[in-house]
Every structure is written in C-alpha cells, then in structure tokens.
Amino acid sequence: MGQSSVRREGARQGVPHARELGWDDSLYDGEGPRPDGASAGSAPADGGNGDGTGDGGGGDGGGDNKGRRKKGRKGGRGGTGRGRAKRGPWRILRWVAAGLSLLLLATAGAGYLYYRHLNSNIRSGERSNGASGLDKPAANSAGQTPLNILLIGSDSRADPENVKLGGSKDTAGNPPLGDVQMLVHVSADRKNASVVSIPRDTRVDIPECKDTVSGETFPATNAIINETLARGGPGCTLSTWEKLTGVYIDHWMTIDFAGVVKMADAIGGVDVCVNDNVWDRPLPGVPGGSGLKLTKGTHQIQGKQALQWLRTRHAFESDLGRAKAQHMYMNSMIRGLKSQSLFTDTPRLTGLAEAATDSLEVSEEISTVKKLFDLAMQLKSVPTNRLTMTTMPTVQDPQDVNHLIAAETDSRKMWAMLRDDVAFDSNGDKAESGKKKPAGSATKDPSSEPGDTGVIVRNGTGGAQSPVPRRAAEIASTLNGKGFTLAKADSQQSPQETSTVSYPSADLEGGAQAVAKALGIPLTSVKKSTDVSGVTLVVGADWRSGSSFPKEAEPEAGGVPDTADALNGAKKDACMDVYAPYRF
C-alpha cells in the first residue's frame, strides 16, 4: 500500500504545481501556520520528528519533493504508509484548489466575453441635439443630484418584425414617431421616484434640432410632441422636454415594438386588470386597434400580449387612458420584480440582460452594461409606495380638437415639483413633506451700476397658449423705472414655460442677478448661456401679468394636481375601465 502511494505521487510529475497557477504554496512550508493549526517546527500530533520530516513534513510544495519524500522515509514513522497517507489530503486539497483556480479563470474569461457581447448589443446616440440652455442642477449638501431619464417608445416599422407587430405596412418607410414618452425622476436621496407621461398628440414648441446621423437640421417649430423623434432622433425629444419643463434630463432610452416584446418575455408575466371584457379591434369608421382581447378581471400577460396592452388606446377611450394603462403595467411589473429573487436567478438575469441590451437604444453616456446596471441599482432602491405615476395635465387644443395642450397652471406646478425635487407622494418622513427650494448661487456684486447694464427683454408667454401682447415692452419699462435705463424690449418671441435671466460671461453674472432681484425672479432662474450676447430676460408663461414676478407657494410633497391622474406604485387593485364600443 505504501509503494502504491509513492507511485501515484510520482505519476503526477508532469502536472504544473499550484504555485504555477498562482497558489501560494509557501504558506504551508517552513515558517507560518499550517492548515491543521500547528506551527512550523512544532511536534507533529502523531509523534513525527518535528523537523519538517515524518508525518508533519508532508507539504510537497516545492521543486524538492523527491528529497523530502526520501527524508521522510528515513526518519521515525515518516516513511510509513501512515505518514504518506496523511500527506495525501494536503496534496488533494492543493490540487483541488489548483483546479478551482483554473475553473475560476475559465469562468472569468467566459464572463468577460459575455460582458463584451452584451456591450456590443447596445446602440447609443447623442444625449441632446437641440439647445435648451439648461445646466445639470447643483448637488445637495450630501453631494447628491436628482436623476432624470426620458423613456421613449418608438412606432418604427423599419424592419419586418415591427411591421408584423405594429401593422401599417404602408408606413414602413416613414420616420419613426415617439408615441410613448415618459420622464422618470428619481430624487437626489433616491428615496422616491415620480413618472410623468405626455400624450403623443400634445402640441408643444420643438427647438431647432440637428440629426447627428444624416446631418440634416430641422428648424424650430410648434407641433405635436411625437414628431420630435423624426426631427433629429431621441436627442431632439429630450431637448423638447427640457424646453417645455425646465427640468434637466440626464439620459434617454428608446425601445420599439419588437423590443417591448423581448423585454416583456424576459421580465415574465405581469398582472393587469380590466373592469369589462375588452377587444381593441377595428370598428366601422375607426380603423386600427392593438388586438388586445381579455375577459373581465385580472390576467397575467407577457410578450406580444403585453405590447397589445401598452398600445391600446381606443378601448381605453383615449391617449390619456392608454397612459393610465401603461402606468398600471409598470407599477405591477416593478412590484413583481421586487418580490422575486432576480439577482440569484442566473438564467432569468442573463435573459433580461440579453433582452435589455438588444432592445434598448440609449444616450451615449450610459452605453455600457456597467453603467446601465448602476442605473438599475439606483432605481431598485425606491420603495413601491414612494413611486408615483402621472400624466401631464392637458386641455383640448383650441387649434385642433384632436390635439391637446398643457394645462398651464397645473402642469407648471408639476414641473416646479420636479425641478425642486419635491416628492409626488406623501409617504416619506415628515422632514420630507415640504422641501425648500435651493437657495441658488450667492449674489455676485454687479460689475457696473444698473444704468450701465444693458438688458434685452423678450416675450416668452406664448407656446401652449397665445402670447400676451407687449409683455416684453411692459417689463422693459419696469426695469427702466428701477434704474436699468438700457433695458429694451426685443421683438423676438421666445416661448418658454419659465422666466429666465441669462448672461454670456462671468463678468455679467452680477448684473444678471441684479436684474432678477429687482423683479423678484428667483436666483435659481439666473443661468449662464452661450446663446445670448448680453444679459437677456425672457418673460415666461409663468409670468403673464404684473410688474413683479408672482410668488408661488412652496411645493409640498404629495401636492401633485388632481388633473395629473396620479397612481401610487403600491396600489394593487387598479383596474382599467373599457370604452363601451370595445366590450364583448
């Protein structure tokens, strides 16, 4: 038995030692602790020689293994079969460790290749390709900033799969439209999140945008918001949202019909509910329809059926109804994902990663798997009862009964809440119930007297509604009366939601702040901009009358307008009403 043990040891001479694979065999030789707890030089537990020979000399870690085995056979009981048998477990342990090292290296190599594969799936584009003049908001006292992500659902029929899922073969060659648009706002402290949808047929001001692929420049216009995707891509949609809301948007993500199906399959079943049997189908005089067909009650949907749910609008009466159905789906999906051990379910996790990277196009600054994963981790921390889904308050467009425009007062209140990072829900700590607006930059000393500061005043009260006539002239006159004798009204119309004071260089910052203070405009509305040549005041839609900027009540957590149709993420019994013609 002893001889057979020696032969087995000798048969392994061609195998690389553990230290060649990175295993530090010196830990078990000479000085230092041994795996059995005995110290170097101590007497072996079974009466060996205590000099590294005998039973205790069994570490065969170096290039002198043969010598050690001979010495062990000479001294005491070290040469017995029992001594060699005791050396065997340490050898086995070391070879197991070496094998594990190889396995880890191979796994790491495969993981790296898969990581590269996922990265190669991701398509990306420029974050913004239309000027909005907005800067990233200043960090809070803890160094945190809010996170704003624009989600865009494209109706592209650019490939056969999208035509198959979306129909309308006759529009296959048309530029894509952004039929679904949602802004996801995650608070700076990552304790709450708010989502705002804008219906696709809402008329807004679209800034000049340049398509970074074709190089084509699209002039500024006033049109429905879903056209932005065809006027320079997602970057133009983001710029339009920034212009409308005054909210800086960090990233965008787009997805098409086929992508929705892939993602819905990877996520798995999501519970949705209808209050009546529903069949969204073509009716006399009303073509189209998503094809959604469900009986009354709760159903678990995924894949193509999930796409039908998200696209249904006729059966849910309007685009406003469709937005509400989308909010129900998203809330239910998030609750489901939070309740599952997704990060310990490797097949599901890899399936979701594959689907996401293959289905989404993202803005370039988040175009790696790691950055998307980090983004997901920030969203994951928000509790479901601190998530609120809403739709921008709208009214019928006086220019076209088939279109909508923003309901000025209520929508302005929502944008202010987002800009000031105030929660849409009231489920947080009492300390969060009413966040104060950031104080803004410290006032700079003007580099000149008011009478030496040139000010251009523009009328920005138009946009969603007709501009107030002579508004720029009225405010220029007010400034003249306060000592700014060089203030002049400009004939250029610059519609925007909020009033701003812009300046082109640091030497004019103090003058711009002095203008804002003279009129009662918050210092947070004073911005540096390369789009102006001097101090420029735009009187926005939030200041349609009066000579002093109107003071608004501080926004309170949970103070979202009723017209926003808010839906909390913890509400499990939400159910869609069905428009009567589409019941069966």
VENTA-V612049 format. One record per pair of residues at least 24 apart in sequence whose ideal C-beta (glycine too) atoms are under 8 Angstrom apart, sorted by sequence separation. I is the first residue (numbers start at 1). J is the second residue. If there is no record, write none. Layout:
i->{I & I}
j->{J & J}
//
This chain:
i->{51 & 54 & 154 & 155 & 200 & 201 & 273 & 390 & 455 & 501 & 502 & 503 & 504 & 511 & 34 & 53 & 58 & 153 & 154 & 200 & 201 & 206 & 229 & 273 & 274 & 289 & 290 & 500 & 501 & 502 & 503 & 504 & 49 & 58 & 152 & 153 & 200 & 209 & 272 & 273 & 288 & 289 & 467 & 499 & 500 & 501 & 502 & 503 & 504 & 508 & 48 & 49 & 55 & 60 & 153 & 198 & 209 & 271 & 272 & 498 & 500 & 502 & 508 & 522 & 48 & 55 & 58 & 59 & 152 & 153 & 271 & 272 & 280 & 286 & 467 & 504 & 519 & 520 & 521 & 47 & 48 & 49 & 54 & 58 & 151 & 152 & 207 & 271 & 272 & 455 & 502 & 503 & 504 & 519 & 520 & 29 & 47 & 48 & 60 & 151 & 206 & 209 & 270 & 457 & 459 & 502 & 504 & 519 & 28 & 46 & 55 & 59 & 60 & 150 & 151 & 269 & 270 & 283 & 453 & 455 & 456 & 457 & 458 & 462 & 484 & 503 & 520 & 29 & 58 & 150 & 151 & 207 & 269 & 270 & 280 & 450 & 451 & 454 & 455 & 456 & 457 & 458 & 463 & 503 & 28 & 29 & 58 & 61 & 150 & 151 & 207 & 269 & 450 & 451 & 453 & 454 & 455 & 457 & 460 & 462 & 463 & 502 & 503 & 25 & 149 & 150 & 206 & 268 & 278 & 280 & 390 & 449 & 450 & 451 & 452 & 454 & 456 & 458 & 459 & 460 & 461 & 463 & 484 & 501 & 502 & 26 & 48 & 148 & 149 & 205 & 267 & 280 & 388 & 450 & 451 & 458 & 459 & 460 & 483 & 501 & 25 & 46 & 148 & 204 & 207 & 270 & 279 & 388 & 458 & 460 & 479 & 482 & 501 & 502 & 25 & 148 & 149 & 206 & 264 & 265 & 272 & 278 & 386 & 388 & 500 & 147 & 148 & 205 & 264 & 265 & 387 & 499 & 500 & 146 & 147 & 204 & 205 & 264 & 386 & 460 & 479 & 499 & 46 & 146 & 204 & 385 & 479 & 499 & 500 & 146 & 386 & 478 & 499 & 19 & 146 & 261 & 264 & 338 & 385 & 386 & 496 & 498 & 18 & 145 & 147 & 198 & 261 & 264 & 497 & 498 & 499 & 17 & 144 & 181 & 475 & 494 & 496 & 497 & 498 & 499 & 144 & 181 & 261 & 496 & 497 & 142 & 144 & 260 & 261 & 338 & 495 & 142 & 178 & 179 & 260 & 140 & 178 & 139 & 140 & 177 & 335 & 177 & 178 & 257 & 260 & 334 & 487 & 499 & 9 & 178 & 177 & 176 & 177 & 272 & 331 & 334 & 411 & 175 & 176 & 35 & 175 & 273 & 453 & 9 & 174 & 178 & 181 & 272 & 331 & 408 & 272 & 408 & 35 & 183 & 331 & 406 & 453 & 479 & 178 & 270 & 330 & 405 & 9 & 181 & 272 & 405 & 447 & 455 & 271 & 447 & 453 & 28 & 183 & 185 & 270 & 327 & 453 & 475 & 6 & 270 & 327 & 447 & 448 & 183 & 327 & 446 & 447 & 450 & 475 & 271 & 444 & 445 & 446 & 28 & 183 & 267 & 270 & 444 & 269 & 324 & 443 & 446 & 472 & 268 & 323 & 446 & 450 & 471 & 25 & 267 & 444 & 478 & 267 & 443 & 23 & 320 & 441 & 475 & 471 & 474 & 23 & 320 & 443 & 9 & 23 & 132 & 154 & 5 & 18 & 130 & 131 & 178 & 456 & 465 & 468 & 2 & 18 & 21 & 130 & 131 & 152 & 464 & 468 & 2 & 6 & 23 & 130 & 456 & 458 & 460 & 461 & 463 & 2 & 5 & 18 & 22 & 130 & 455 & 456 & 457 & 458 & 460 & 461 & 462 & 1 & 5 & 15 & 18 & 21 & 129 & 130 & 176 & 268 & 443 & 454 & 455 & 456 & 457 & 458 & 459 & 460 & 461 & 17 & 21 & 129 & 454 & 455 & 456 & 458 & 460 & 2 & 9 & 16 & 129 & 152 & 266 & 415 & 440 & 441 & 453 & 455 & 457 & 461 & 5 & 18 & 129 & 415 & 440 & 461 & 150 & 439 & 440 & 152 & 266 & 267 & 319 & 412 & 437 & 441 & 126 & 266 & 412 & 438 & 440 & 125 & 150 & 437 & 125 & 150 & 266 & 263 & 266 & 265 & 266 & 150 & 166 & 165 & 263 & 165 & 262 & 263 & 162 & 162 & 161 & 162 & 165 & 262 & 263 & 161 & 262 & 158 & 148 & 150 & 159 & 259 & 260 & 148 & 149 & 152 & 154 & 156 & 259 & 148 & 149 & 150 & 151 & 152 & 153 & 154 & 155 & 156 & 258 & 259 & 130 & 148 & 149 & 150 & 151 & 152 & 153 & 154 & 155 & 129 & 147 & 148 & 149 & 150 & 151 & 152 & 153 & 256 & 129 & 149 & 151 & 255 & 130 & 255 & 129 & 130 & 254 & 255 & 126 & 128 & 129 & 132 & 153 & 253 & 254 & 125 & 127 & 131 & 134 & 253 & 254 & 125 & 126 & 130 & 253 & 125 & 128 & 129 & 130 & 132 & 252 & 253 & 127 & 128 & 132 & 137 & 251 & 252 & 134 & 136 & 251 & 130 & 134 & 135 & 128 & 134 & 136 & 251 & 250 & 251 & 437 & 201 & 436 & 199 & 200 & 199 & 434 & 435 & 128 & 167 & 199 & 434 & 434 & 435 & 127 & 433 & 434 & 127 & 199 & 251 & 433 & 127 & 238 & 432 & 433 & 197 & 234 & 235 & 197 & 234 & 412 & 428 & 180 & 197 & 412 & 426 & 426 & 427 & 195 & 425 & 426 & 408 & 422 & 424 & 425 & 422 & 423 & 424 & 195 & 420 & 422 & 423 & 416 & 424 & 422 & 417 & 165 & 416 & 427 & 165 & 413 & 417 & 424 & 417 & 425 & 182 & 166 & 180 & 413 & 414 & 413 & 414 & 413 & 414 & 410 & 410 & 410 & 407 & 153 & 244 & 247 & 393 & 246 & 245 & 390 & 393 & 244 & 247 & 393 & 247 & 388 & 392 & 245 & 246 & 391 & 245 & 390 & 391 & 390 & 390 & 389 & 390 & 388 & 389 & 224 & 388 & 389 & 388 & 389 & 387 & 388 & 387 & 385 & 386 & 387 & 385 & 384 & 385 & 193 & 384 & 190 & 193 & 191 & 192 & 202 & 190 & 191 & 186 & 190 & 191 & 195 & 197 & 199 & 202 & 186 & 193 & 194 & 195 & 197 & 198 & 199 & 192 & 193 & 194 & 195 & 196 & 197 & 198 & 203 & 184 & 191 & 192 & 193 & 195 & 196 & 197 & 199 & 186 & 192 & 194 & 196 & 203 & 203 & 203 & 201 & 202 & 203 & 204 & 201 & 202 & 203 & 204 & 201 & 202 & 202 & 199 & 196 & 196 & 194 & 194 & 149 & 147 & 194 & 194 & 147 & 192 & 194 & 191 & 192 & 121 & 185 & 188 & 192 & 187 & 335 & 118 & 122 & 183 & 192 & 334 & 335 & 114 & 118 & 121 & 125 & 127 & 185 & 187 & 192 & 331 & 121 & 123 & 124 & 126 & 127 & 191 & 331 & 335 & 119 & 122 & 123 & 124 & 125 & 126 & 127 & 331 & 118 & 122 & 123 & 124 & 125 & 328 & 122 & 124 & 192 & 327 & 331 & 332 & 191 & 222 & 324 & 124 & 323 & 124 & 324 & 331 & 122 & 320 & 122 & 328 & 122 & 328 & 119 & 119 & 122 & 246 & 118 & 246 & 325 & 245 & 246 & 324 & 243 & 244 & 115 & 243 & 321 & 321 & 205 & 321 & 204 & 204 & 316 & 317 & 203 & 316 & 316 & 317 & 315 & 316 & 315 & 314 & 315 & 314 & 148 & 146 & 146 & 298 & 137 & 137 & 205 & 205 & 293 & 140 & 278 & 283 & 283 & 138 & 273 & 275 & 278 & 137 & 273 & 274 & 275 & 276 & 277 & 281 & 273 & 274 & 275 & 276 & 280 & 273 & 275 & 279 & 272 & 274 & 278 & 279 & 278 & 279 & 277 & 278 & 276 & 277 & 194 & 133 & 196 & 133 & 135 & 134 & 135 & 133 & 133 & 133 & 131}
j->{75 & 78 & 178 & 179 & 224 & 225 & 297 & 414 & 479 & 525 & 526 & 527 & 528 & 535 & 59 & 78 & 83 & 178 & 179 & 225 & 226 & 231 & 254 & 298 & 299 & 314 & 315 & 525 & 526 & 527 & 528 & 529 & 75 & 84 & 178 & 179 & 226 & 235 & 298 & 299 & 314 & 315 & 493 & 525 & 526 & 527 & 528 & 529 & 530 & 534 & 75 & 76 & 82 & 87 & 180 & 225 & 236 & 298 & 299 & 525 & 527 & 529 & 535 & 549 & 76 & 83 & 86 & 87 & 180 & 181 & 299 & 300 & 308 & 314 & 495 & 532 & 547 & 548 & 549 & 76 & 77 & 78 & 83 & 87 & 180 & 181 & 236 & 300 & 301 & 484 & 531 & 532 & 533 & 548 & 549 & 59 & 77 & 78 & 90 & 181 & 236 & 239 & 300 & 487 & 489 & 532 & 534 & 549 & 59 & 77 & 86 & 90 & 91 & 181 & 182 & 300 & 301 & 314 & 484 & 486 & 487 & 488 & 489 & 493 & 515 & 534 & 551 & 61 & 90 & 182 & 183 & 239 & 301 & 302 & 312 & 482 & 483 & 486 & 487 & 488 & 489 & 490 & 495 & 535 & 61 & 62 & 91 & 94 & 183 & 184 & 240 & 302 & 483 & 484 & 486 & 487 & 488 & 490 & 493 & 495 & 496 & 535 & 536 & 59 & 183 & 184 & 240 & 302 & 312 & 314 & 424 & 483 & 484 & 485 & 486 & 488 & 490 & 492 & 493 & 494 & 495 & 497 & 518 & 535 & 536 & 61 & 83 & 183 & 184 & 240 & 302 & 315 & 423 & 485 & 486 & 493 & 494 & 495 & 518 & 536 & 61 & 82 & 184 & 240 & 243 & 306 & 315 & 424 & 494 & 496 & 515 & 518 & 537 & 538 & 62 & 185 & 186 & 243 & 301 & 302 & 309 & 315 & 423 & 425 & 537 & 185 & 186 & 243 & 302 & 303 & 425 & 537 & 538 & 185 & 186 & 243 & 244 & 303 & 425 & 499 & 518 & 538 & 86 & 186 & 244 & 425 & 519 & 539 & 540 & 187 & 427 & 519 & 540 & 61 & 188 & 303 & 306 & 380 & 427 & 428 & 538 & 540 & 61 & 188 & 190 & 241 & 304 & 307 & 540 & 541 & 542 & 61 & 188 & 225 & 519 & 538 & 540 & 541 & 542 & 543 & 189 & 226 & 306 & 541 & 542 & 188 & 190 & 306 & 307 & 384 & 541 & 189 & 225 & 226 & 307 & 188 & 226 & 188 & 189 & 226 & 384 & 227 & 228 & 307 & 310 & 384 & 537 & 549 & 60 & 229 & 229 & 229 & 230 & 325 & 384 & 387 & 464 & 229 & 230 & 90 & 230 & 328 & 508 & 65 & 230 & 234 & 237 & 328 & 387 & 464 & 329 & 465 & 93 & 241 & 389 & 464 & 511 & 537 & 237 & 329 & 389 & 464 & 69 & 241 & 332 & 465 & 507 & 515 & 332 & 508 & 514 & 90 & 245 & 247 & 332 & 389 & 515 & 537 & 69 & 333 & 390 & 510 & 511 & 247 & 391 & 510 & 511 & 514 & 539 & 336 & 509 & 510 & 511 & 94 & 249 & 333 & 336 & 510 & 336 & 391 & 510 & 513 & 539 & 336 & 391 & 514 & 518 & 539 & 94 & 336 & 513 & 547 & 337 & 513 & 94 & 391 & 513 & 547 & 544 & 547 & 97 & 394 & 517 & 84 & 98 & 207 & 229 & 81 & 94 & 206 & 207 & 254 & 532 & 541 & 544 & 79 & 95 & 98 & 207 & 208 & 229 & 541 & 545 & 80 & 84 & 101 & 208 & 534 & 536 & 538 & 539 & 541 & 81 & 84 & 97 & 101 & 209 & 534 & 535 & 536 & 537 & 539 & 540 & 541 & 81 & 85 & 95 & 98 & 101 & 209 & 210 & 256 & 348 & 523 & 534 & 535 & 536 & 537 & 538 & 539 & 540 & 541 & 98 & 102 & 210 & 535 & 536 & 537 & 539 & 541 & 84 & 91 & 98 & 211 & 234 & 348 & 497 & 522 & 523 & 535 & 537 & 539 & 543 & 88 & 101 & 212 & 498 & 523 & 544 & 234 & 523 & 524 & 237 & 351 & 352 & 404 & 497 & 522 & 526 & 212 & 352 & 498 & 524 & 526 & 212 & 237 & 524 & 213 & 238 & 354 & 352 & 355 & 355 & 356 & 241 & 257 & 257 & 355 & 258 & 355 & 356 & 256 & 257 & 257 & 258 & 261 & 358 & 359 & 258 & 359 & 256 & 247 & 249 & 258 & 358 & 359 & 248 & 249 & 252 & 254 & 256 & 359 & 249 & 250 & 251 & 252 & 253 & 254 & 255 & 256 & 257 & 359 & 360 & 232 & 250 & 251 & 252 & 253 & 254 & 255 & 256 & 257 & 232 & 250 & 251 & 252 & 253 & 254 & 255 & 256 & 359 & 233 & 253 & 255 & 359 & 235 & 360 & 235 & 236 & 360 & 361 & 233 & 235 & 236 & 239 & 260 & 360 & 361 & 233 & 235 & 239 & 242 & 361 & 362 & 234 & 235 & 239 & 362 & 235 & 238 & 239 & 240 & 242 & 362 & 363 & 238 & 239 & 243 & 248 & 362 & 363 & 246 & 248 & 363 & 243 & 247 & 248 & 242 & 248 & 250 & 365 & 365 & 366 & 554 & 319 & 554 & 318 & 319 & 319 & 554 & 555 & 249 & 288 & 320 & 555 & 556 & 557 & 250 & 556 & 557 & 251 & 323 & 375 & 557 & 252 & 363 & 557 & 558 & 323 & 361 & 363 & 326 & 363 & 541 & 557 & 310 & 327 & 542 & 556 & 557 & 558 & 327 & 557 & 558 & 541 & 555 & 557 & 558 & 556 & 557 & 558 & 330 & 555 & 557 & 558 & 552 & 560 & 559 & 555 & 304 & 555 & 568 & 307 & 555 & 559 & 566 & 560 & 568 & 326 & 311 & 326 & 559 & 560 & 560 & 561 & 561 & 564 & 561 & 563 & 564 & 563 & 310 & 406 & 415 & 561 & 415 & 415 & 560 & 563 & 415 & 418 & 564 & 419 & 560 & 564 & 418 & 419 & 564 & 419 & 564 & 565 & 565 & 566 & 566 & 567 & 566 & 567 & 403 & 567 & 568 & 568 & 569 & 568 & 569 & 569 & 568 & 569 & 570 & 569 & 569 & 570 & 379 & 570 & 378 & 382 & 381 & 382 & 392 & 381 & 382 & 378 & 382 & 383 & 387 & 389 & 391 & 394 & 379 & 386 & 387 & 388 & 390 & 391 & 392 & 386 & 387 & 388 & 389 & 390 & 391 & 392 & 397 & 379 & 386 & 387 & 388 & 390 & 391 & 392 & 394 & 382 & 388 & 390 & 392 & 399 & 400 & 403 & 402 & 403 & 404 & 405 & 403 & 404 & 405 & 406 & 404 & 405 & 406 & 404 & 414 & 418 & 417 & 418 & 375 & 375 & 423 & 424 & 378 & 423 & 425 & 423 & 424 & 354 & 418 & 421 & 425 & 421 & 569 & 353 & 357 & 418 & 427 & 569 & 570 & 350 & 354 & 357 & 361 & 363 & 421 & 423 & 428 & 567 & 358 & 360 & 361 & 363 & 364 & 428 & 568 & 572 & 357 & 360 & 361 & 362 & 363 & 364 & 365 & 569 & 357 & 361 & 362 & 363 & 364 & 567 & 362 & 364 & 432 & 567 & 571 & 572 & 432 & 463 & 565 & 366 & 565 & 367 & 567 & 574 & 367 & 565 & 368 & 574 & 369 & 576 & 368 & 369 & 372 & 496 & 369 & 497 & 576 & 497 & 498 & 576 & 496 & 497 & 369 & 497 & 576 & 577 & 463 & 579 & 463 & 464 & 576 & 577 & 464 & 577 & 578 & 579 & 578 & 579 & 579 & 579 & 582 & 582 & 418 & 418 & 421 & 575 & 419 & 421 & 495 & 496 & 584 & 438 & 576 & 581 & 582 & 438 & 573 & 575 & 578 & 438 & 574 & 575 & 576 & 577 & 578 & 582 & 575 & 576 & 577 & 578 & 582 & 576 & 578 & 582 & 576 & 578 & 582 & 583 & 583 & 584 & 583 & 584 & 583 & 584 & 560 & 500 & 564 & 502 & 527 & 527 & 528 & 527 & 529 & 531 & 531}
//
